[in-house]
Amino acid sequence: MSFSWAKPYEPKHPVMKWLDERLPLPRLAYGAIGGGYPVPRNLNYFWNFGVLAGVFLMIQIITGIVLAMHYYATADGAFNSVNQLIMRDVNAGWLLRYAHMNGASFFFIVVYIHIFRGLYYGSYKAPRELVWMLGLVIYLLMMATAFMGYVLPWGQMSYWGAQVITGFFSAFPVIGEPIRVWLLGGYAPDQAALTRFFSLHYLLPFVIAGVVILHIWSLHIPGSGNPTGVDVKDEKDTLPFHPYYTAKDGWFAGAFLLIYALVTFYVPNYLGHPDNYIPANALATPAHIVPEWYFWPFYAILRSCTFNLFWIDAKLWGVLAMFGSILLLFFLPWLDKSPVRSGNYRPLFKRFFWLLVIDVIILGYVGGAPIVWWRTALGQVAAAYYFLHFLVILPLVSAFETTDPLPNSISESVLSGDAAETPVAVAG
């Protein structure tokens, strides 16, 4: 489909003409994110979080490279290099460390909002299944990178977090313990584990950047979705990405980065754990071992399995449930068969979506709190509902739900305040 406003790229400066003839990178950028890329005209602010995730990825890569120049990946020197050398002796080292540490949390906040936006607006539905799956691959790589980064300060929670998390693999019979020893380079976190975790933590952000390029590339083939879930009909439904959405993304990123700066400067340790300011000690186990906050829902699912079932013990059930809670998201395009993408026109789906949001918040609370019997019971109920939502409720809702009328086009939805005059009814 051609658009009258989508003018071809025409370099005017002699240097740009010379470059375009030999290496047309400006032409590629213009077609990918510039005035040559058509975007639905009704995108709301939830679509800004994709660009914002890219901003925080760049922040993490830049601050991480500089921090790596001053970090000692040794069991004897890691803690002091972070808390003494970087924080006190390196010019603006405290800012780099806090920016990197809080940047990880804000990166996950942005990505979680981005994921839940995709769940609500059906971004996993055809023809964008691969866009969704590549996004989940990015998320898994983020989790691996964040876990390894959590180990690097070599404080108490770093050490015992590595001990507990890698211990998950020992739950698998026969192959589990050899995998754990291979990951750690020994039988407990020590110099070998710290060295390989540092190497992988440095490498994986560049892998993430590569998958992000594939993610964006796959998005440009079907084009961006929109809050109505209605396909683009003609050029009246679209706007050029630049300058309309570059301006919108720009000011939103500035507002969000202001919040990030306030946290970094005024409460930099609020999202961290105080035990990580104590040097790692293999002989002193913390009273309450927890991962970073963005892993708490999955940690709650892991801890909710407290009993053996059939021939499988509770620990293995917990590990399988934790990994399964993420892997089942890859199957959403086939679990939700509703012809309507957007939750705005799915009244029953919308109710269950907000129940899922509440459920994940409860799981996060349980995962980060000390273990008591009633929290364990609450976590078991919440974990059961999580799987019930995706494996039972969502397929049933998509099969039997009667949806609201859809607008005929994006433009009609915009001009009529999202209420079409001559709607097209779609029933499940």
Secondary structure, DSSP 8 states (H G I E B T S, - for coil): ---TT-------SHHHHHHHHH--HHHHHHHHHSTTSEEETT--GGGGHHHHHHHHHHHHHHHHHHHHTT---STTTHHHIIIIIIIIISTTHHHHHHHHHHHHHHHHHHHHHHHHHHHHTTTTSTT-HHHHHHHHHHHHHHHHHHHHHHHTT-BHHHHHHHHHHHHGGGGSTTTHHHHHHHHHTSSSSSHHHHHHHHHHHHHHHHHHHHHHHHHHHHHHTT----TT-----SGGGEEEIIIIIHHHHHHHHHHHHHHHHHHHHH-TTTTS-GGGGSB--TT---SS----GGGHHHHHHHHT--S-BTTB-HHHHHHHHHHHHHHGGGGHHHH---S---GGG-HHHHHHHHHHHHHHHHHHHHHHS---HHHHHHHHHHHHHHHHIIIIIHHHHHHH-B---B-SSHHHHHHTTS--SS-B--B-
